Amino acid sequence: VEGRRYPAVRRIEQKPDGSEPQPAAAEVREMVADQILVNLAPGTTIEDLSSATGIAFTLRRVIPGTGTTVLAFAVEDPEAIDRVQAAVAARPNLVRYAEPDY
């Protein structure tokens, strides 16, 4: 989307109980759809993570003082972020956490 800082954005509308929203009762959350926040385990490289998951990651930036890296990946559809996050989080020997970038 032209003019946005992040062109790939996923928007989720959901009621607090997880059910489908009613127009005025929905919680709206947006996340960057082509990157995740990851805290790599000591000694783990981005190349290690890419090799283990089969996903080509590139370093977008490191958040100073947190140990968190922002990893980008090619996005084919906004729903891909769930699969990518699950693939990364399933490797606790390589990462301490992986989460969407809200």
VENTAHU-V736274 format. One record per pair of residues at least 12 apart in sequence whose ideal C-beta (glycine too) atoms are under 7 Angstrom apart, sorted by the first residue. I is the first residue (numbers start at 0). GAP is how many residues later the second one is. If there is no record, write none. Layout:
# VENTAHU-V736274
I_GAP, I_GAP
This chain:
# VENTAHU-V736274
5_26, 7_24, 7_25, 7_26, 7_67, 7_70, 8_21, 8_23, 8_24, 9_20, 9_21, 9_23, 9_68, 9_71, 10_17, 10_19, 11_17, 12_13, 12_15, 13_12, 13_13, 14_12, 28_73, 30_50, 30_69, 30_70, 30_71, 31_69, 32_42, 32_45, 32_48, 33_38, 33_39, 33_41, 34_25, 34_35, 34_36, 34_37, 34_66, 35_35, 35_45, 35_48, 35_49, 35_52, 35_62, 35_63, 35_64, 35_65, 36_31, 36_33, 36_62, 36_64, 37_31, 37_33, 37_50, 37_57, 37_60, 38_28, 38_29, 38_56, 38_57, 38_58, 39_29, 39_54, 39_55, 40_52, 40_53, 40_54, 40_55, 43_50, 45_13, 45_25, 47_46, 48_39, 48_45, 48_46, 51_39, 51_42, 52_34, 52_35, 54_18, 54_29, 54_32, 55_17, 55_18, 56_14, 56_15, 56_16, 57_14, 58_12, 59_12, 69_31, 80_19, 84_13, 84_14, 84_15
